[in-house]
Amino acid sequence: MATQNIDRAPATAGTERDILASPTARGVFAAARLAIGWIFLWAFLDKAFGLGFAPPAEGAWINGGSPTQGFLAGAAQGPLAGFYGSFAGAVWADWLFMLGLLGIGLAFLLGIGMRIGAASGALLLVLMWSAVLPPQNNPFMDDHLVMALTMVGLALIHSGDTAGLGRWWAELPIVRRYPALR
């Protein structure tokens, strides 16, 4: 069965293209993108500066705290708890985690680099999901997996083009040459 590229599909009533062209739907997708971006950026800011929500101020990254220590050493459970606990608080893990939160948050808030942001965000969320297997309220599904799928979907429909810099970003020569940067 042949698949059709939605960007090239004829716009006929009731098609997916009509839905993706709808200003209301585009607005909802943009709002979801911005909300996810804020979740990631806030996690970065709170862990970096100890704004009082996740770590207290004295546990902030800038005050010598570790953004990975608490979750990986204390909250990780199940078959992979030992694996995650083995690098809890490691400098390389802290840096990768914090750069990931910042990059994913900015990509989604600005609507640029959505493919890389979505892939990175989905990977981070799946890793966080695997750290607490099995999930508390379901045999396998939880909000980490739902958000990972949502992020990938938002990148695929170019949600960064609405209320974001996605259209401008897509026209940059480097992005045109390397579409993975889209």
GITALIN-V115183 format. One line per field, one symbol per residue. psi: psi as a letter, one per 40 degrees, with the letter a starting at -180 (. if undefined). burial: + if it has 16 or more other ideal C-beta (glycine too) atoms within 10 Angstrom, else -. A space follows every 10 residues. Layout:
# GITALIN-V115183
psi=???
burial=???
This chain:
# GITALIN-V115183
psi=hiihhddeii giheiddddd ehdddddddd dddddddddd ddddddddef eedciideei deeeiheedd dddddhiade ddddddehei dddddddddd ddddddddde fifddddddd ddddddddde efiiideidd hadddddddd ddddddefee dhfaeddddd ehdddddged e.
burial=---------- ------+--+ -----+--++ -+++-++--+ +-++++++-+ ----+---++ +---++++++ +++--+---- +--+---+-- --++--++-+ ++++++++++ ++++++++++ ++-++--++- ++-------- -+-++-++-+ +--++-++++ ++++-+--++ ----+----- ++
